[in-house]
Amino acid sequence: MHKSLWLISAGAIALGSYVPVAWAQDSATAADQESVNIIITATRRASPLSDVPIAVSAVTAQAMQNSGATDIRSLNQLAPSLLLSSTGSEANASARVRGIGTVGDNPGLESSVAVFIDGVYRSRTGAGLNELGEIERVEVLRGPQGTLFGRNASAGLINIVSKAPEFTLGGKAEVTYGNYDYWRLAGRVTGPVTDKLALSLDGVWSKRDGFYDLVDTTGRKVGDTNDRDRYFVRGQALLEPTDALSIRLIGDYTNRDESCCGAAYIETRERLPGAGGTYSTASANRIMTILSRQGSVFAADPYDRNLTITPGRNYVSKLKDWGVSGEINYDLDGVKLTSITAYRDYKSQDYGDYDYTGADLLYRDPNTYRQFKTFTQELRAQGSAFNEALDWLVGGYYAHEKLTLEDDVRFGADYGAFATCRLLLGTGATPSPLIAFMDPAQQRCLTPTGRAAATGSFGPLAPLLNGSLDLLYGIGNVGDDHARYFQKSENWALFTHNIVHLTNRLDLTLGLRYTHESKRFSSSFENDNGTCALLQARPAGPDLYELATGQIPGAPLGSSAAALAGGILTLGCLGNGSTSLNALNLRDKISDGQFSGTAVLSWKPVDHVLLYGSYSKGYKAGGYNLDRFQLGSTGLNQVPAVFAPRTDADVTSLRFAAEKVDAFEIGLKYNQPKWSVNIAAFRQEFKNFQLNTFNGTSFVVQNINGCDSALTTARTCASDDVGPGLISQGVELELSATPVRNVRFAGGFTYARAKFANRLVGSGNGAVPLDPALFLLPGSINSQAPEAVTTVSASWTPPLGSGGLTALFYVDGRMSSDFNTGSDLFPEKRQDGYALFNARIGIRGPQQRWAVEFWGQNIFNQDYTQVAFSSPLQSSSPATSTVGQFPTAPMANQLISAYLGEPRTYGITLRGSF
């Protein structure tokens, strides 16, 4: 807490001293201009930043170049209200604005923060983690943007604008080399073919060693992971046959063939509750004991970045992402017509070790992939009327997307032994006495003496339990051969956005959009885990289902025998993985229509001041949880779904509803030629907030809502009592200045409190209780939502002599308060406040025709966690996962892993242009 307060104070001092982020830095082609105001298109109209009555941050190409940004993740350094992170693969990127966003691990969920590149919607945030090539600027729009940009911008939007072809011949190239044997080559050439047609071609190739070393049980390095090996190419044509008509064609292709993404253990202790909210640490964690005997190694310091995984299960991340688009603009007697047509094909393969240990428990096989094929068409007409008293815009939008996910999760060779050992060691404050006889290499994970002792403790249930344990122990190298999910979505919308000039200083903006969304879902499974079907079988006489559900005399619910039987069914049929899946024919469809819109009143009392107040209504489409692990889990199950075979009727349990938001904002923008300040205060109320969390076994998706009055004993409430489940409110401050020639400062400060309601339910009608894994959410701050963030940047480009040489001195920083990185808010996943700084120094030739720059990112080598998660299966039970369950839980021994932030990198860049 003290560190957080120091960071916030330091940020406030920095802002007060005008040592601030690149909200409006000048582009490289206008390096000598002193104006801090730039042109943006956040309202589908080209307007100065200071005249747009919405909260938007504009980051130019020069600002991103100085910061070392090559993809949108680096925008964290320049936009305090934005936080981007990635997890198990870069396809799983997640963006948050004002503390609100969607966890990206489940491809069935679309992001709350939409990504547009050259006017084309990208299906998932991960598309923005590719190389961007030459860009003009990036706009970060904060708050719902549903009127002009569609259904999936309920929290905000990232609008990336690439550099268009030019009618002047030119080109540039750069070579970068850095530590971790990092190489990056980038270049662009552009010029006219005729006086009506210009072309451009830009490309990037980069390669780097991994940030983690893979080591064997002796500590010897056997490889690395989280490396980089990718290239990007984009060709463009700009045709301007007349002054009234322009046609821009773009084609791009990205290829990645990398190893990603490893995770390190950050919590491995077994903790015991103590008095007064304290806890003590047991001498050993029983889960670690099992894994250690199966070949796992646990590093003393996660930031040594040494990982041990199953040999032959290396992390693989391959990507092919390509697309074409065409934008036509035609001026028809004062009416501007715009058409943007695009097709994109995005395919990502991410597979390898899935348990992040040296034991072979779970893995994804090489057939695993996700693919999006998306066609979009947008038409707009805009102009003015009534002697320019009305600036009107109307349009339509259509999108058709085919999503295919093959997610083949298989049990490794060590799974059965691990699962059996885990159950037999118990969930009490101390491990079962059987730990003295534990041996994962022997049948039922016990020595003969141990098996005899266990049999004696089972009494008359011994034949049933021993036989079931034998079956569980034998599970290995089985699971999904092909688990495919298909989702076909169709979306169309009609929208209008109009600015009424009530006076020459008072404007009223009114926008409305109707969106209709339909989705069709289907799946097919090929699974060879026949053991699950045997465990779920219902023969004559006592069976495992009856024992687990308390139907056998002498073994009621809550008894050790019933708990053991439930554990055998849960782990033997993990994620509903069974040959019984093969007979399913899951089919479903949903359809929804929603209005979204905005109303803004803006006033310029003097030329340099803009005041505004706004209301916006946003919408994010519903869909399907593409995870067989949750099939049949409705939140109302009296008996866990995994205890019995699933049926086609369970398909509706995978649905989740549309997310909606009502947002209110007031703001002030003050602009002078050499400095500007923007202030905004906001409140955003989310209903049916789509929360996706990994509970250590599966991805749980629920629509989070609040209840105004007390919950019932079933933890539900009446439908008319349901209100917003998550509210984000706060203030934002942005500053930029060029106090003297060649000196530029920029910065921002965001205070955003994204807090859940005190009483939560898991559905819009209040009938579904909050999932038990989310018990810490009520009254808490959302994950990945630091309350206070400051960003700062400063550049100085003094001349060197009279020959046209200039120097470059640049530094930027991001200072963040504490926040929790796990969507279940386990205390073990909390990240302390920290600060990241980048720096760059260099020398540049006349008119910047060449440059030599030395750079560093994370120059102080700050250790921090991007996302922490419950290591798959690595706790004794869900009820003994976190100290947040104390004092009810007898102990907590969930192992916690994390995707760590990148270490310090540094290098040299050479640039040339003509």
Beta strands, then each sheet from edge to edge (+ up, - down):
strand 1: 39-40
strand 2: 47-48
strand 3: 56-60
strand 4: 82-85
strand 5: 94-97
strand 6: 100-101
strand 7: 113-117
strand 8: 120-122
strand 9: 135-142
strand 10: 156-162
strand 11: 170-178
strand 12: 182-192
strand 13: 197-208
strand 14: 212-215
strand 15: 221-225
strand 16: 228-242
strand 17: 245-258
strand 18: 264-267
strand 19: 271-273
strand 20: 279-281
strand 21: 306-307
strand 22: 316-332
strand 23: 335-353
strand 24: 362-364
strand 25: 369-385
strand 26: 390-406
strand 27: 409-411
strand 28: 478-501
strand 29: 506-527
strand 30: 587-603
strand 31: 609-620
strand 32: 623-624
strand 33: 655-656
strand 34: 659-672
strand 35: 675-687
strand 36: 689-694
strand 37: 699-707
strand 38: 722-724
strand 39: 726-737
strand 40: 743-756
strand 41: 760-761
strand 42: 788-796
strand 43: 799-800
strand 44: 805-816
strand 45: 819-820
strand 46: 830-831
strand 47: 834-844
strand 48: 850-857
strand 49: 865-870
strand 50: 896-900
strand 51: 905-913
sheet 1: 1+ 2-
sheet 2: 3+ 9- 10+ 7+ 8-
sheet 3: 4+ 5- 6+
sheet 4: 43+ 44- 42+ 40- 39+ 35- 34+ 31- 30+ 29- 28+ 26- 25+ 23- 22+ 17- 16+ 13- 12+ 11- 51+ 48- 47+
sheet 5: 15+ 14- 21-
sheet 6: 18+ 50- 49+
sheet 7: 19+ 20-
sheet 8: 43+ 44- 42+ 40- 39+ 35- 34+ 31- 30+ 29- 28+ 27- 24+
sheet 9: 32+ 33-
sheet 10: 36+ 37- 38+
sheet 11: 36+ 37- 41+
sheet 12: 45+ 46-
end
